[in-house]
Each structure stands twice: as structure tokens, then as C-alpha cells.
Amino acid sequence: MIAKLDSLFLIFVVIAIFIPSCTTRIVMAVHDTRETKIASNAININTASSEELERIPHIGPKLAGEIVRFRERHGRFRRPEYLMLIRGFSDTRYREMKDFIRIE
């Protein structure tokens, strides 16, 4: 009986620690996307060719090709954040380049 209570207590502690940290990260990510300041030479990710996409910082030929393939398969990007649905895009990479992309 005591072992069962110890394991339940341990599960409760893990959940209590894990859930607040997840919600904090989610709120911070949403907050970051609202503060985007788009550069005057930002590239439209819905119309740009692979070569044009490579001009965006942190995007090479492989990732530019993935963006074009994703766009052809799923249609236009409705929000710039949807780039993170592409394999190879992380939240960190998106935050580093978000000022250089736009959608219309």
C-alpha cells in the first residue's frame, strides 16, 4: 500500500512540474509571433521561387526546396508560422528569420 502511494505521489509531482512549463512555452511562442517587425525587403513565401527563398537567412537550397514542395502539396501558407510544419524547421530557426518573410 505504501509503495502504491509513493508511486502516485511521484506521478503527481512529475505532472505538477511538467504542465506549468509547457503552458509557459506555449504562451511565450504566441507572444513572440505577435511582435514580428517585417523587414522592407521581406520575401513572400507564397510566391517566391526556390532561389528567392535561399536569400532568407538560415534557408539553404534543401530547405528552400522543401518549402516549395510543401506549398505545392498543401497550398498557400495562411500564416508564416506554418513554416514550422516543414521538417527541418524549428521554433528557433523560425524566430531567427521571421522578420525576413511575409505572406499576402
A tleap script that builds the chain and sets N, CA, C and O, in Angstrom:
source leaprc.protein.ff14SB
mol = sequence {
  NMET ILE ALA LYS LEU ASP SER LEU PHE LEU
  ILE PHE VAL VAL ILE ALA ILE PHE ILE PRO
  SER CYS THR THR ARG ILE VAL MET ALA VAL
  HIE ASP THR ARG GLU THR LYS ILE ALA SER
  ASN ALA ILE ASN ILE ASN THR ALA SER SER
  GLU GLU LEU GLU ARG ILE PRO HIE ILE GLY
  PRO LYS LEU ALA GLY GLU ILE VAL ARG PHE
  ARG GLU ARG HIE GLY ARG PHE ARG ARG PRO
  GLU TYR LEU MET LEU ILE ARG GLY PHE SER
  ASP THR ARG TYR ARG GLU MET LYS ASP PHE
  ILE ARG ILE CGLU
}
set mol.1.N position { 0.820 -1.196 0.000 }
set mol.1.CA position { 0.000 0.000 0.000 }
set mol.1.C position { 0.864 1.261 0.000 }
set mol.1.O position { 0.572 2.217 -0.718 }
set mol.2.N position { 1.922 1.261 0.801 }
set mol.2.CA position { 2.804 2.426 0.885 }
set mol.2.C position { 3.527 2.632 -0.453 }
set mol.2.O position { 3.699 3.769 -0.891 }
set mol.3.N position { 3.949 1.549 -1.098 }
set mol.3.CA position { 4.621 1.660 -2.392 }
set mol.3.C position { 3.684 2.268 -3.434 }
set mol.3.O position { 4.106 3.053 -4.283 }
set mol.4.N position { 2.417 1.897 -3.357 }
set mol.4.CA position { 1.431 2.437 -4.299 }
set mol.4.C position { 1.243 3.944 -4.083 }
set mol.4.O position { 1.132 4.703 -5.046 }
set mol.5.N position { 1.208 4.367 -2.825 }
set mol.5.CA position { 1.080 5.790 -2.519 }
set mol.5.C position { 2.320 6.560 -2.960 }
set mol.5.O position { 2.211 7.680 -3.457 }
set mol.6.N position { 3.504 5.962 -2.779 }
set mol.6.CA position { 4.742 6.614 -3.210 }
set mol.6.C position { 4.753 6.807 -4.723 }
set mol.6.O position { 5.162 7.864 -5.202 }
set mol.7.N position { 4.314 5.811 -5.479 }
set mol.7.CA position { 4.305 5.945 -6.936 }
set mol.7.C position { 3.263 6.983 -7.377 }
set mol.7.O position { 3.514 7.727 -8.325 }
set mol.8.N position { 2.119 7.048 -6.723 }
set mol.8.CA position { 1.115 8.058 -7.049 }
set mol.8.C position { 1.635 9.461 -6.744 }
set mol.8.O position { 1.408 10.394 -7.515 }
set mol.9.N position { 2.326 9.604 -5.630 }
set mol.9.CA position { 2.903 10.889 -5.271 }
set mol.9.C position { 3.936 11.321 -6.306 }
set mol.9.O position { 3.976 12.485 -6.702 }
set mol.10.N position { 4.774 10.376 -6.743 }
set mol.10.CA position { 5.793 10.675 -7.744 }
set mol.10.C position { 5.145 11.120 -9.059 }
set mol.10.O position { 5.617 12.071 -9.682 }
set mol.11.N position { 4.098 10.463 -9.481 }
set mol.11.CA position { 3.376 10.841 -10.698 }
set mol.11.C position { 2.800 12.242 -10.546 }
set mol.11.O position { 2.891 13.048 -11.472 }
set mol.12.N position { 2.218 12.538 -9.411 }
set mol.12.CA position { 1.653 13.862 -9.160 }
set mol.12.C position { 2.728 14.942 -9.242 }
set mol.12.O position { 2.491 15.998 -9.828 }
set mol.13.N position { 3.890 14.702 -8.675 }
set mol.13.CA position { 4.979 15.676 -8.700 }
set mol.13.C position { 5.448 15.913 -10.128 }
set mol.13.O position { 5.672 17.056 -10.525 }
set mol.14.N position { 5.598 14.851 -10.899 }
set mol.14.CA position { 6.043 14.987 -12.285 }
set mol.14.C position { 5.035 15.812 -13.084 }
set mol.14.O position { 5.420 16.699 -13.846 }
set mol.15.N position { 3.751 15.521 -12.911 }
set mol.15.CA position { 2.714 16.265 -13.624 }
set mol.15.C position { 2.701 17.728 -13.188 }
set mol.15.O position { 2.574 18.622 -14.024 }
set mol.16.N position { 2.830 17.970 -11.911 }
set mol.16.CA position { 2.811 19.344 -11.390 }
set mol.16.C position { 3.982 20.163 -11.918 }
set mol.16.O position { 3.859 21.374 -12.101 }
set mol.17.N position { 5.102 19.521 -12.161 }
set mol.17.CA position { 6.270 20.231 -12.677 }
set mol.17.C position { 6.160 20.408 -14.189 }
set mol.17.O position { 6.499 21.470 -14.710 }
set mol.18.N position { 5.697 19.395 -14.892 }
set mol.18.CA position { 5.684 19.395 -16.352 }
set mol.18.C position { 4.641 20.335 -16.946 }
set mol.18.O position { 4.963 21.073 -17.877 }
set mol.19.N position { 3.428 20.340 -16.458 }
set mol.19.CA position { 2.337 21.100 -17.066 }
set mol.19.C position { 2.594 22.613 -17.034 }
set mol.19.O position { 2.413 23.249 -18.072 }
set mol.20.N position { 2.993 23.221 -15.943 }
set mol.20.CA position { 3.234 24.670 -15.989 }
set mol.20.C position { 4.343 25.059 -16.961 }
set mol.20.O position { 4.255 26.108 -17.600 }
set mol.21.N position { 5.385 24.237 -17.087 }
set mol.21.CA position { 6.463 24.595 -18.003 }
set mol.21.C position { 5.988 24.545 -19.447 }
set mol.21.O position { 6.444 25.344 -20.266 }
set mol.22.N position { 5.086 23.629 -19.784 }
set mol.22.CA position { 4.545 23.547 -21.149 }
set mol.22.C position { 3.693 24.767 -21.469 }
set mol.22.O position { 3.819 25.347 -22.547 }
set mol.23.N position { 2.843 25.152 -20.557 }
set mol.23.CA position { 1.967 26.288 -20.832 }
set mol.23.C position { 2.775 27.577 -20.941 }
set mol.23.O position { 2.407 28.463 -21.712 }
set mol.24.N position { 3.853 27.701 -20.199 }
set mol.24.CA position { 4.689 28.879 -20.284 }
set mol.24.C position { 5.320 28.979 -21.664 }
set mol.24.O position { 5.348 30.063 -22.248 }
set mol.25.N position { 5.829 27.866 -22.200 }
set mol.25.CA position { 6.442 27.876 -23.514 }
set mol.25.C position { 5.427 28.219 -24.591 }
set mol.25.O position { 5.752 28.951 -25.527 }
set mol.26.N position { 4.226 27.717 -24.485 }
set mol.26.CA position { 3.198 27.986 -25.482 }
set mol.26.C position { 2.835 29.461 -25.477 }
set mol.26.O position { 2.723 30.073 -26.539 }
set mol.27.N position { 2.651 30.031 -24.317 }
set mol.27.CA position { 2.310 31.446 -24.216 }
set mol.27.C position { 3.443 32.301 -24.762 }
set mol.27.O position { 3.186 33.289 -25.449 }
set mol.28.N position { 4.683 31.946 -24.475 }
set mol.28.CA position { 5.813 32.709 -24.962 }
set mol.28.C position { 5.898 32.632 -26.476 }
set mol.28.O position { 6.214 33.635 -27.116 }
set mol.29.N position { 5.630 31.480 -27.071 }
set mol.29.CA position { 5.687 31.338 -28.525 }
set mol.29.C position { 4.630 32.208 -29.190 }
set mol.29.O position { 4.911 32.856 -30.198 }
set mol.30.N position { 3.445 32.233 -28.654 }
set mol.30.CA position { 2.383 33.067 -29.212 }
set mol.30.C position { 2.753 34.536 -29.071 }
set mol.30.O position { 2.522 35.328 -29.984 }
set mol.31.N position { 3.318 34.897 -27.945 }
set mol.31.CA position { 3.719 36.278 -27.707 }
set mol.31.C position { 4.786 36.710 -28.714 }
set mol.31.O position { 4.724 37.826 -29.230 }
set mol.32.N position { 5.758 35.850 -29.002 }
set mol.32.CA position { 6.820 36.174 -29.934 }
set mol.32.C position { 6.298 36.441 -31.334 }
set mol.32.O position { 6.784 37.350 -32.008 }
set mol.33.N position { 5.318 35.668 -31.784 }
set mol.33.CA position { 4.833 35.828 -33.155 }
set mol.33.C position { 4.070 37.132 -33.330 }
set mol.33.O position { 3.982 37.634 -34.451 }
set mol.34.N position { 3.535 37.679 -32.299 }
set mol.34.CA position { 2.783 38.921 -32.402 }
set mol.34.C position { 3.686 40.137 -32.502 }
set mol.34.O position { 3.241 41.204 -32.926 }
set mol.35.N position { 4.948 39.993 -32.117 }
set mol.35.CA position { 5.868 41.120 -32.119 }
set mol.35.C position { 6.739 41.154 -33.365 }
set mol.35.O position { 7.813 41.756 -33.339 }
set mol.36.N position { 6.316 40.537 -34.436 }
set mol.36.CA position { 7.102 40.489 -35.652 }
set mol.36.C position { 7.166 41.859 -36.313 }
set mol.36.O position { 6.144 42.518 -36.504 }
set mol.37.N position { 8.362 42.270 -36.654 }
set mol.37.CA position { 8.588 43.506 -37.393 }
set mol.37.C position { 9.156 43.092 -38.736 }
set mol.37.O position { 10.332 42.740 -38.829 }
set mol.38.N position { 8.345 43.130 -39.771 }
set mol.38.CA position { 8.744 42.642 -41.080 }
set mol.38.C position { 9.671 43.653 -41.748 }
set mol.38.O position { 9.402 44.855 -41.766 }
set mol.39.N position { 10.771 43.133 -42.296 }
set mol.39.CA position { 11.730 43.984 -42.986 }
set mol.39.C position { 11.143 44.471 -44.303 }
set mol.39.O position { 10.244 43.847 -44.865 }
set mol.40.N position { 11.660 45.588 -44.784 }
set mol.40.CA position { 11.141 46.158 -46.032 }
set mol.40.C position { 11.447 45.258 -47.230 }
set mol.40.O position { 10.719 45.294 -48.223 }
set mol.41.N position { 12.499 44.459 -47.157 }
set mol.41.CA position { 12.857 43.568 -48.254 }
set mol.41.C position { 12.434 42.119 -47.973 }
set mol.41.O position { 13.045 41.181 -48.486 }
set mol.42.N position { 11.391 41.942 -47.162 }
set mol.42.CA position { 10.911 40.605 -46.817 }
set mol.42.C position { 10.421 39.873 -48.063 }
set mol.42.O position { 9.913 40.487 -49.001 }
set mol.43.N position { 10.580 38.565 -48.057 }
set mol.43.CA position { 10.223 37.737 -49.203 }
set mol.43.C position { 8.897 37.041 -48.945 }
set mol.43.O position { 8.676 36.480 -47.872 }
set mol.44.N position { 8.019 37.084 -49.939 }
set mol.44.CA position { 6.710 36.436 -49.841 }
set mol.44.C position { 6.904 34.935 -50.036 }
set mol.44.O position { 7.259 34.488 -51.127 }
set mol.45.N position { 6.673 34.166 -48.986 }
set mol.45.CA position { 6.908 32.720 -49.061 }
set mol.45.C position { 5.856 31.992 -49.885 }
set mol.45.O position { 6.031 30.812 -50.190 }
set mol.46.N position { 4.778 32.657 -50.251 }
set mol.46.CA position { 3.746 32.027 -51.071 }
set mol.46.C position { 4.023 32.141 -52.571 }
set mol.46.O position { 3.457 31.383 -53.360 }
set mol.47.N position { 4.868 33.058 -52.964 }
set mol.47.CA position { 5.123 33.252 -54.388 }
set mol.47.C position { 6.597 33.109 -54.760 }
set mol.47.O position { 6.920 33.046 -55.946 }
set mol.48.N position { 7.482 33.057 -53.798 }
set mol.48.CA position { 8.922 33.042 -54.072 }
set mol.48.C position { 9.368 31.712 -54.667 }
set mol.48.O position { 8.861 30.647 -54.314 }
set mol.49.N position { 10.326 31.805 -55.573 }
set mol.49.CA position { 10.942 30.598 -56.125 }
set mol.49.C position { 11.941 30.055 -55.106 }
set mol.49.O position { 12.213 30.682 -54.082 }
set mol.50.N position { 12.467 28.898 -55.407 }
set mol.50.CA position { 13.449 28.283 -54.517 }
set mol.50.C position { 14.678 29.188 -54.367 }
set mol.50.O position { 15.216 29.333 -53.270 }
set mol.51.N position { 15.114 29.790 -55.469 }
set mol.51.CA position { 16.288 30.677 -55.435 }
set mol.51.C position { 16.017 31.920 -54.585 }
set mol.51.O position { 16.894 32.369 -53.847 }
set mol.52.N position { 14.826 32.468 -54.684 }
set mol.52.CA position { 14.473 33.641 -53.878 }
set mol.52.C position { 14.414 33.281 -52.399 }
set mol.52.O position { 14.836 34.067 -51.551 }
set mol.53.N position { 13.897 32.105 -52.088 }
set mol.53.CA position { 13.811 31.670 -50.689 }
set mol.53.C position { 15.188 31.504 -50.064 }
set mol.53.O position { 15.350 31.690 -48.858 }
set mol.54.N position { 16.174 31.156 -50.871 }
set mol.54.CA position { 17.537 30.976 -50.353 }
set mol.54.C position { 18.151 32.288 -49.878 }
set mol.54.O position { 19.132 32.270 -49.134 }
set mol.55.N position { 17.606 33.400 -50.283 }
set mol.55.CA position { 18.102 34.708 -49.822 }
set mol.55.C position { 17.705 34.999 -48.377 }
set mol.55.O position { 18.266 35.894 -47.745 }
set mol.56.N position { 16.748 34.254 -47.861 }
set mol.56.CA position { 16.320 34.431 -46.466 }
set mol.56.C position { 17.384 33.814 -45.568 }
set mol.56.O position { 17.828 32.694 -45.821 }
set mol.57.N position { 17.800 34.523 -44.526 }
set mol.57.CA position { 18.800 33.954 -43.607 }
set mol.57.C position { 18.340 32.608 -43.045 }
set mol.57.O position { 17.167 32.426 -42.720 }
set mol.58.N position { 19.278 31.675 -42.936 }
set mol.58.CA position { 19.059 30.344 -42.353 }
set mol.58.C position { 18.274 29.411 -43.271 }
set mol.58.O position { 17.793 28.373 -42.817 }
set mol.59.N position { 18.133 29.756 -44.547 }
set mol.59.CA position { 17.489 28.846 -45.502 }
set mol.59.C position { 18.479 28.551 -46.613 }
set mol.59.O position { 18.954 29.449 -47.307 }
set mol.60.N position { 18.780 27.260 -46.763 }
set mol.60.CA position { 19.667 26.813 -47.829 }
set mol.60.C position { 18.858 26.185 -48.954 }
set mol.60.O position { 17.628 26.218 -48.936 }
set mol.61.N position { 19.554 25.613 -49.931 }
set mol.61.CA position { 18.864 25.021 -51.076 }
set mol.61.C position { 17.899 23.896 -50.702 }
set mol.61.O position { 16.801 23.812 -51.251 }
set mol.62.N position { 18.298 23.048 -49.787 }
set mol.62.CA position { 17.446 21.918 -49.401 }
set mol.62.C position { 16.152 22.406 -48.742 }
set mol.62.O position { 15.065 21.947 -49.093 }
set mol.63.N position { 16.266 23.314 -47.809 }
set mol.63.CA position { 15.088 23.815 -47.100 }
set mol.63.C position { 14.200 24.652 -48.020 }
set mol.63.O position { 12.976 24.622 -47.899 }
set mol.64.N position { 14.809 25.389 -48.928 }
set mol.64.CA position { 14.025 26.166 -49.893 }
set mol.64.C position { 13.197 25.222 -50.764 }
set mol.64.O position { 12.030 25.496 -51.043 }
set mol.65.N position { 13.792 24.124 -51.188 }
set mol.65.CA position { 13.063 23.133 -51.967 }
set mol.65.C position { 11.924 22.513 -51.186 }
set mol.65.O position { 10.853 22.257 -51.738 }
set mol.66.N position { 12.151 22.267 -49.892 }
set mol.66.CA position { 11.096 21.712 -49.035 }
set mol.66.C position { 9.924 22.682 -48.905 }
set mol.66.O position { 8.767 22.262 -48.879 }
set mol.67.N position { 10.220 23.969 -48.823 }
set mol.67.CA position { 9.162 24.977 -48.714 }
set mol.67.C position { 8.315 24.973 -49.986 }
set mol.67.O position { 7.087 24.999 -49.916 }
set mol.68.N position { 8.967 24.939 -51.140 }
set mol.68.CA position { 8.242 24.944 -52.412 }
set mol.68.C position { 7.395 23.677 -52.540 }
set mol.68.O position { 6.235 23.754 -52.945 }
set mol.69.N position { 7.960 22.505 -52.200 }
set mol.69.CA position { 7.203 21.243 -52.273 }
set mol.69.C position { 6.013 21.256 -51.321 }
set mol.69.O position { 4.923 20.805 -51.675 }
set mol.70.N position { 6.219 21.769 -50.125 }
set mol.70.CA position { 5.132 21.844 -49.152 }
set mol.70.C position { 4.017 22.743 -49.674 }
set mol.70.O position { 2.838 22.412 -49.551 }
set mol.71.N position { 4.388 23.867 -50.250 }
set mol.71.CA position { 3.422 24.816 -50.791 }
set mol.71.C position { 2.653 24.201 -51.961 }
set mol.71.O position { 1.445 24.410 -52.082 }
set mol.72.N position { 3.334 23.449 -52.818 }
set mol.72.CA position { 2.671 22.793 -53.946 }
set mol.72.C position { 1.697 21.717 -53.477 }
set mol.72.O position { 0.631 21.532 -54.065 }
set mol.73.N position { 2.065 21.025 -52.437 }
set mol.73.CA position { 1.242 19.930 -51.926 }
set mol.73.C position { 0.054 20.419 -51.101 }
set mol.73.O position { -1.042 19.871 -51.214 }
set mol.74.N position { 0.262 21.447 -50.271 }
set mol.74.CA position { -0.759 21.869 -49.309 }
set mol.74.C position { -1.384 23.229 -49.606 }
set mol.74.O position { -2.322 23.636 -48.920 }
set mol.75.N position { -0.888 23.926 -50.599 }
set mol.75.CA position { -1.421 25.252 -50.911 }
set mol.75.C position { -0.655 26.354 -50.205 }
set mol.75.O position { 0.372 26.121 -49.566 }
set mol.76.N position { -1.175 27.544 -50.337 }
set mol.76.CA position { -0.525 28.732 -49.787 }
set mol.76.C position { -0.443 28.677 -48.260 }
set mol.76.O position { -1.269 28.055 -47.592 }
set mol.77.N position { 0.573 29.343 -47.740 }
set mol.77.CA position { 0.711 29.488 -46.289 }
set mol.77.C position { -0.266 30.565 -45.842 }
set mol.77.O position { -0.260 31.676 -46.372 }
set mol.78.N position { -1.103 30.235 -44.866 }
set mol.78.CA position { -2.029 31.234 -44.334 }
set mol.78.C position { -1.398 32.073 -43.249 }
set mol.78.O position { -1.813 33.205 -42.999 }
set mol.79.N position { -0.386 31.507 -42.603 }
set mol.79.CA position { 0.362 32.227 -41.559 }
set mol.79.C position { 1.826 31.864 -41.704 }
set mol.79.O position { 2.141 30.722 -42.036 }
set mol.80.N position { 2.723 32.792 -41.467 }
set mol.80.CA position { 4.156 32.475 -41.579 }
set mol.80.C position { 4.597 31.354 -40.636 }
set mol.80.O position { 5.526 30.608 -40.944 }
set mol.81.N position { 3.928 31.241 -39.493 }
set mol.81.CA position { 4.287 30.230 -38.504 }
set mol.81.C position { 4.111 28.811 -39.034 }
set mol.81.O position { 4.687 27.867 -38.492 }
set mol.82.N position { 3.312 28.658 -40.099 }
set mol.82.CA position { 3.078 27.320 -40.656 }
set mol.82.C position { 4.340 26.738 -41.274 }
set mol.82.O position { 4.379 25.548 -41.588 }
set mol.83.N position { 5.373 27.557 -41.453 }
set mol.83.CA position { 6.655 27.022 -41.915 }
set mol.83.C position { 7.181 25.954 -40.960 }
set mol.83.O position { 7.915 25.054 -41.368 }
set mol.84.N position { 6.804 26.058 -39.697 }
set mol.84.CA position { 7.289 25.090 -38.704 }
set mol.84.C position { 6.682 23.700 -38.905 }
set mol.84.O position { 7.091 22.753 -38.233 }
set mol.85.N position { 5.731 23.561 -39.801 }
set mol.85.CA position { 5.191 22.249 -40.134 }
set mol.85.C position { 6.130 21.480 -41.057 }
set mol.85.O position { 5.981 20.270 -41.231 }
set mol.86.N position { 7.081 22.168 -41.639 }
set mol.86.CA position { 8.032 21.553 -42.566 }
set mol.86.C position { 9.168 20.925 -41.772 }
set mol.86.O position { 9.699 21.526 -40.838 }
set mol.87.N position { 9.527 19.721 -42.155 }
set mol.87.CA position { 10.633 19.027 -41.488 }
set mol.87.C position { 11.911 19.845 -41.683 }
set mol.87.O position { 12.226 20.257 -42.799 }
set mol.88.N position { 12.628 20.072 -40.613 }
set mol.88.CA position { 13.847 20.866 -40.662 }
set mol.88.C position { 13.671 22.265 -40.099 }
set mol.88.O position { 14.647 22.979 -39.867 }
set mol.89.N position { 12.419 22.651 -39.881 }
set mol.89.CA position { 12.148 23.960 -39.284 }
set mol.89.C position { 11.909 23.785 -37.804 }
set mol.89.O position { 11.077 22.977 -37.391 }
set mol.90.N position { 12.621 24.526 -37.024 }
set mol.90.CA position { 12.407 24.517 -35.585 }
set mol.90.C position { 11.875 25.884 -35.174 }
set mol.90.O position { 11.886 26.835 -35.956 }
set mol.91.N position { 11.423 25.959 -33.966 }
set mol.91.CA position { 10.954 27.231 -33.429 }
set mol.91.C position { 12.091 28.251 -33.425 }
set mol.91.O position { 11.880 29.423 -33.737 }
set mol.92.N position { 13.278 27.809 -33.076 }
set mol.92.CA position { 14.438 28.705 -33.037 }
set mol.92.C position { 14.753 29.243 -34.422 }
set mol.92.O position { 14.987 30.440 -34.584 }
set mol.93.N position { 14.761 28.373 -35.420 }
set mol.93.CA position { 15.048 28.812 -36.786 }
set mol.93.C position { 13.993 29.814 -37.254 }
set mol.93.O position { 14.317 30.827 -37.874 }
set mol.94.N position { 12.731 29.518 -36.951 }
set mol.94.CA position { 11.665 30.426 -37.363 }
set mol.94.C position { 11.851 31.812 -36.729 }
set mol.94.O position { 11.734 32.831 -37.410 }
set mol.95.N position { 12.139 31.840 -35.435 }
set mol.95.CA position { 12.304 33.130 -34.760 }
set mol.95.C position { 13.473 33.932 -35.331 }
set mol.95.O position { 13.421 35.162 -35.353 }
set mol.96.N position { 14.523 33.254 -35.793 }
set mol.96.CA position { 15.677 33.940 -36.358 }
set mol.96.C position { 15.378 34.562 -37.715 }
set mol.96.O position { 16.032 35.530 -38.103 }
set mol.97.N position { 14.405 34.026 -38.441 }
set mol.97.CA position { 14.155 34.502 -39.795 }
set mol.97.C position { 12.792 35.151 -39.993 }
set mol.97.O position { 12.490 35.599 -41.099 }
set mol.98.N position { 11.970 35.217 -38.972 }
set mol.98.CA position { 10.585 35.683 -39.140 }
set mol.98.C position { 10.483 37.117 -39.649 }
set mol.98.O position { 9.486 37.470 -40.278 }
set mol.99.N position { 11.474 37.938 -39.397 }
set mol.99.CA position { 11.427 39.326 -39.858 }
set mol.99.C position { 11.697 39.453 -41.348 }
set mol.99.O position { 11.487 40.520 -41.925 }
set mol.100.N position { 12.157 38.382 -41.979 }
set mol.100.CA position { 12.529 38.431 -43.388 }
set mol.100.C position { 11.517 37.733 -44.295 }
set mol.100.O position { 11.758 37.590 -45.494 }
set mol.101.N position { 10.384 37.295 -43.731 }
set mol.101.CA position { 9.375 36.619 -44.537 }
set mol.101.C position { 8.041 37.341 -44.390 }
set mol.101.O position { 7.781 38.019 -43.396 }
set mol.102.N position { 7.210 37.173 -45.406 }
set mol.102.CA position { 5.863 37.725 -45.357 }
set mol.102.C position { 4.959 36.828 -46.174 }
set mol.102.O position { 5.426 35.993 -46.949 }
set mol.103.N position { 3.653 37.010 -45.994 }
set mol.103.CA position { 2.656 36.324 -46.803 }
set mol.103.C position { 1.659 37.364 -47.278 }
set mol.103.O position { 1.496 38.403 -46.638 }
set mol.104.N position { 1.006 37.106 -48.363 }
set mol.104.CA position { -0.023 38.028 -48.861 }
set mol.104.C position { -1.204 37.240 -49.347 }
set mol.104.O position { -2.186 37.820 -49.808 }
savepdb mol mol.pdb
quit
